[in-house]
Amino acid sequence: MRPISRAHLARQIAAAIQEPQCEGQSRVWTDWETAHAAAATPDQAAAAATPAVALCAGCPETVRCVERAELDSYTGLAAGSAWVNGTRRATSAVVLSPDPPQRRAG
Ligand code: SF4
């Protein structure tokens, strides 16, 4: 029997997320992630992430969202945190990544 891939598990978890607070916010979420990725200082990074963190604070899907971010090696903002290649970071962490953020919000 073949092992289930991380990508497949991530898709299953994404499908199970039923009540994301970020639903319909994909455009503004991308703006927040872009600003966070472009931040040059910890204060700028934390400020850029603040709206996303506030939205996540009221979300009932945070546990699944963390699992998904880890499994799909997410880079961007999710589950009230910053992520780089599936590793959780403080929102004040300066990403300094040449890669554009991925799309998260539904
Ligand atoms: S990024 Fe995750 S925790 Fe934040 S609002 Fe969207 S689904 Fe919820």
Residues whose N, C-alpha, C, O or C-beta is under 5 A from the ligand:
A	BS01	SF4	P20 Q21 C22 L55 C56 C59 E61 T62 C65 L77 A78 A79 G80
